[in-house]
Amino acid sequence: MKGSSKIKLVAVGIIIFGLAVLCPLVSAASEVGAVDIIDYGMYKTTFAQWKQAPNTQRGEIQLIGSRELIRRTKRIPGKGGTEFGISYVVKGKKEGGLVDLQVRVLHPGGQICQEWTATRQIGSPSFDGWKFDTSSQIIPGKLTIQLFHQGVKLAEKRFTVY
């Protein structure tokens, strides 16, 4: 066998091996079909811990321990301490598997956009939301929470801050 034939054979072997290793990962990630929003509105949550989130204004987000829906509404009063968001279920073929979602919060007038990555379990209820910590965050108008997986928008809920 000539030298160039051996190189081609090794290259083909590497490609086949790489595909065999990567295919299960790609197929598992692409098996997320949808996100079903099961509830939305004003919530009362308990604090669990902080998580770094470099694409946010603060550089970190609060992870919550528990949540309780106070009122199902799309109209949110603009006052400090108000918490609101969406409860949802990620739908996919691998029930119980973990998937990363990109959570994006679009503020009224497009002035601020915050986003972070949230690891969620397929088939289990999850929550993402927003809390007005400072008066500078309160801008009357439409505020939107979006959920993406691999660049594809799977869910969106619009709220009106007044």
TALINSUL-V739445 format. One record per pair of residues at least 24 apart in sequence whose C-alpha atoms are under 10 Angstrom apart, sorted by sequence separation. I is the first residue (numbers start at 0). J is the second residue. D is the distance in whole Angstrom. If there is no record, write none. Layout:
i | j | d
I | J | D
I | J | D
//
This chain:
i | j | d
42 | 66 | 6
43 | 67 | 5
44 | 68 | 9
95 | 119 | 9
96 | 120 | 6
97 | 121 | 6
103 | 127 | 10
104 | 128 | 9
137 | 161 | 9
42 | 67 | 5
43 | 68 | 7
44 | 69 | 10
95 | 120 | 5
96 | 121 | 5
97 | 122 | 10
102 | 127 | 8
103 | 128 | 10
104 | 129 | 8
111 | 136 | 9
41 | 67 | 9
42 | 68 | 4
43 | 69 | 7
94 | 120 | 8
95 | 121 | 5
96 | 122 | 8
102 | 128 | 9
41 | 68 | 6
42 | 69 | 5
43 | 70 | 10
93 | 120 | 9
94 | 121 | 5
95 | 122 | 6
96 | 123 | 10
40 | 68 | 7
41 | 69 | 5
42 | 70 | 7
93 | 121 | 7
94 | 122 | 6
95 | 123 | 7
110 | 138 | 9
39 | 68 | 8
40 | 69 | 8
41 | 70 | 5
42 | 71 | 9
91 | 120 | 10
92 | 121 | 8
93 | 122 | 9
94 | 123 | 8
117 | 146 | 10
38 | 68 | 8
39 | 69 | 10
40 | 70 | 6
41 | 71 | 6
89 | 119 | 8
90 | 120 | 9
91 | 121 | 6
92 | 122 | 9
106 | 136 | 9
107 | 137 | 9
108 | 138 | 8
112 | 142 | 10
114 | 144 | 10
116 | 146 | 10
39 | 70 | 8
40 | 71 | 4
41 | 72 | 7
88 | 119 | 9
89 | 120 | 7
90 | 121 | 6
91 | 122 | 7
106 | 137 | 9
107 | 138 | 6
108 | 139 | 9
112 | 143 | 10
113 | 144 | 10
114 | 145 | 9
116 | 147 | 9
38 | 70 | 10
39 | 71 | 6
40 | 72 | 5
41 | 73 | 8
88 | 120 | 8
89 | 121 | 5
90 | 122 | 6
106 | 138 | 7
107 | 139 | 7
108 | 140 | 7
109 | 141 | 9
114 | 146 | 10
116 | 148 | 10
38 | 71 | 7
39 | 72 | 7
40 | 73 | 6
41 | 74 | 9
88 | 121 | 7
89 | 122 | 6
90 | 123 | 9
106 | 139 | 9
107 | 140 | 5
108 | 141 | 8
109 | 142 | 9
38 | 72 | 9
39 | 73 | 8
40 | 74 | 8
41 | 75 | 7
88 | 122 | 6
89 | 123 | 7
106 | 140 | 8
107 | 141 | 5
108 | 142 | 9
40 | 75 | 8
41 | 76 | 9
87 | 122 | 9
88 | 123 | 6
89 | 124 | 8
106 | 141 | 7
107 | 142 | 5
87 | 123 | 8
88 | 124 | 5
89 | 125 | 8
105 | 141 | 8
106 | 142 | 5
107 | 143 | 8
43 | 80 | 10
87 | 124 | 6
88 | 125 | 6
105 | 142 | 6
106 | 143 | 7
43 | 81 | 8
44 | 82 | 8
86 | 124 | 7
87 | 125 | 5
88 | 126 | 9
104 | 142 | 7
105 | 143 | 5
106 | 144 | 9
42 | 81 | 8
43 | 82 | 6
44 | 83 | 9
86 | 125 | 6
87 | 126 | 6
104 | 143 | 6
105 | 144 | 7
41 | 81 | 7
42 | 82 | 5
43 | 83 | 8
85 | 125 | 8
86 | 126 | 4
87 | 127 | 8
103 | 143 | 8
104 | 144 | 5
105 | 145 | 8
41 | 82 | 6
42 | 83 | 5
85 | 126 | 6
86 | 127 | 7
103 | 144 | 6
104 | 145 | 6
40 | 82 | 9
41 | 83 | 4
42 | 84 | 7
84 | 126 | 7
85 | 127 | 6
86 | 128 | 9
102 | 144 | 7
103 | 145 | 5
104 | 146 | 9
40 | 83 | 5
41 | 84 | 7
42 | 85 | 9
83 | 126 | 10
84 | 127 | 6
85 | 128 | 6
102 | 145 | 6
103 | 146 | 6
39 | 83 | 7
40 | 84 | 6
41 | 85 | 9
83 | 127 | 9
84 | 128 | 4
85 | 129 | 9
101 | 145 | 8
102 | 146 | 5
103 | 147 | 8
39 | 84 | 6
40 | 85 | 7
83 | 128 | 5
84 | 129 | 6
100 | 145 | 10
101 | 146 | 6
102 | 147 | 7
38 | 84 | 9
39 | 85 | 4
40 | 86 | 9
82 | 128 | 7
83 | 129 | 6
84 | 130 | 9
100 | 146 | 6
101 | 147 | 5
102 | 148 | 9
38 | 85 | 6
39 | 86 | 6
82 | 129 | 6
83 | 130 | 6
100 | 147 | 6
101 | 148 | 6
37 | 85 | 8
38 | 86 | 5
39 | 87 | 9
55 | 103 | 10
81 | 129 | 8
82 | 130 | 4
83 | 131 | 9
99 | 147 | 9
100 | 148 | 5
101 | 149 | 8
36 | 85 | 7
37 | 86 | 6
38 | 87 | 7
54 | 103 | 10
55 | 104 | 10
80 | 129 | 10
81 | 130 | 6
82 | 131 | 7
99 | 148 | 7
100 | 149 | 8
101 | 150 | 8
103 | 152 | 10
36 | 86 | 6
37 | 87 | 5
38 | 88 | 10
80 | 130 | 6
81 | 131 | 6
82 | 132 | 9
98 | 148 | 8
99 | 149 | 8
100 | 150 | 9
101 | 151 | 10
102 | 152 | 10
35 | 86 | 9
36 | 87 | 4
37 | 88 | 7
79 | 130 | 8
80 | 131 | 5
81 | 132 | 8
98 | 149 | 10
100 | 151 | 10
101 | 152 | 9
104 | 155 | 10
107 | 158 | 10
35 | 87 | 5
36 | 88 | 7
78 | 130 | 10
79 | 131 | 5
80 | 132 | 6
100 | 152 | 10
102 | 154 | 10
103 | 155 | 9
104 | 156 | 10
105 | 157 | 9
106 | 158 | 10
107 | 159 | 9
34 | 87 | 7
35 | 88 | 5
36 | 89 | 9
78 | 131 | 7
79 | 132 | 6
80 | 133 | 8
100 | 153 | 9
102 | 155 | 10
104 | 157 | 10
107 | 160 | 8
34 | 88 | 6
35 | 89 | 7
60 | 114 | 10
77 | 131 | 8
78 | 132 | 9
79 | 133 | 6
80 | 134 | 10
106 | 160 | 10
33 | 88 | 8
34 | 89 | 5
35 | 90 | 7
56 | 111 | 8
58 | 113 | 10
60 | 115 | 8
62 | 117 | 10
76 | 131 | 10
78 | 133 | 9
79 | 134 | 7
33 | 89 | 6
34 | 90 | 6
55 | 111 | 9
56 | 112 | 9
57 | 113 | 9
59 | 115 | 9
78 | 134 | 7
79 | 135 | 10
81 | 137 | 10
32 | 89 | 8
33 | 90 | 5
34 | 91 | 9
55 | 112 | 8
56 | 113 | 7
58 | 115 | 10
77 | 134 | 8
79 | 136 | 9
31 | 89 | 7
32 | 90 | 6
33 | 91 | 7
54 | 112 | 9
55 | 113 | 5
56 | 114 | 9
78 | 136 | 10
79 | 137 | 8
31 | 90 | 6
32 | 91 | 5
54 | 113 | 6
55 | 114 | 6
77 | 136 | 9
78 | 137 | 7
84 | 143 | 10
85 | 144 | 8
87 | 146 | 10
30 | 90 | 9
31 | 91 | 4
32 | 92 | 8
53 | 113 | 9
54 | 114 | 6
55 | 115 | 7
66 | 126 | 8
77 | 137 | 6
84 | 144 | 8
85 | 145 | 10
30 | 91 | 5
31 | 92 | 7
52 | 113 | 9
53 | 114 | 9
54 | 115 | 6
65 | 126 | 10
76 | 137 | 9
77 | 138 | 7
29 | 91 | 9
30 | 92 | 6
31 | 93 | 8
52 | 114 | 8
53 | 115 | 8
54 | 116 | 9
77 | 139 | 7
28 | 91 | 9
29 | 92 | 9
30 | 93 | 7
31 | 94 | 10
52 | 115 | 6
53 | 116 | 10
63 | 126 | 9
76 | 139 | 9
77 | 140 | 10
27 | 91 | 9
28 | 92 | 10
51 | 115 | 9
52 | 116 | 8
63 | 127 | 9
75 | 139 | 9
89 | 153 | 9
27 | 92 | 8
28 | 93 | 10
31 | 96 | 10
50 | 115 | 10
51 | 116 | 10
52 | 117 | 10
62 | 127 | 9
63 | 128 | 10
75 | 140 | 10
89 | 154 | 10
27 | 93 | 7
74 | 140 | 10
75 | 141 | 10
31 | 98 | 8
74 | 141 | 9
75 | 142 | 9
87 | 154 | 9
28 | 96 | 10
30 | 98 | 10
61 | 129 | 10
73 | 141 | 10
27 | 96 | 9
28 | 97 | 9
29 | 98 | 10
60 | 129 | 10
61 | 130 | 10
73 | 142 | 10
85 | 154 | 10
27 | 97 | 9
28 | 98 | 7
85 | 155 | 9
27 | 98 | 9
28 | 99 | 9
85 | 156 | 8
84 | 156 | 9
84 | 157 | 10
84 | 158 | 9
83 | 158 | 9
77 | 159 | 9
78 | 160 | 9
73 | 156 | 8
74 | 157 | 9
75 | 158 | 7
76 | 159 | 8
77 | 160 | 6
78 | 161 | 9
73 | 157 | 7
74 | 158 | 6
75 | 159 | 6
76 | 160 | 6
77 | 161 | 5
73 | 158 | 5
74 | 159 | 5
75 | 160 | 5
76 | 161 | 5
42 | 128 | 9
44 | 130 | 10
72 | 158 | 8
73 | 159 | 6
74 | 160 | 6
75 | 161 | 6
34 | 121 | 9
35 | 122 | 10
37 | 124 | 8
39 | 126 | 9
41 | 128 | 9
42 | 129 | 10
43 | 130 | 10
72 | 159 | 9
73 | 160 | 8
74 | 161 | 7
34 | 122 | 10
36 | 124 | 9
37 | 125 | 10
38 | 126 | 9
39 | 127 | 10
40 | 128 | 9
41 | 129 | 10
42 | 130 | 9
35 | 124 | 10
36 | 125 | 9
37 | 126 | 10
39 | 128 | 9
41 | 130 | 10
31 | 121 | 8
36 | 126 | 10
30 | 121 | 10
34 | 146 | 8
34 | 147 | 9
33 | 147 | 10
34 | 148 | 10
33 | 148 | 9
32 | 148 | 9
40 | 156 | 10
31 | 148 | 8
36 | 153 | 10
39 | 156 | 8
31 | 149 | 10
33 | 151 | 10
34 | 152 | 9
35 | 153 | 9
36 | 154 | 7
39 | 157 | 10
40 | 158 | 8
29 | 148 | 9
33 | 152 | 9
34 | 153 | 6
35 | 154 | 7
36 | 155 | 8
39 | 158 | 9
28 | 148 | 9
29 | 149 | 8
33 | 153 | 6
34 | 154 | 6
35 | 155 | 10
36 | 156 | 8
28 | 149 | 8
32 | 153 | 8
33 | 154 | 8
34 | 155 | 9
31 | 153 | 9
//
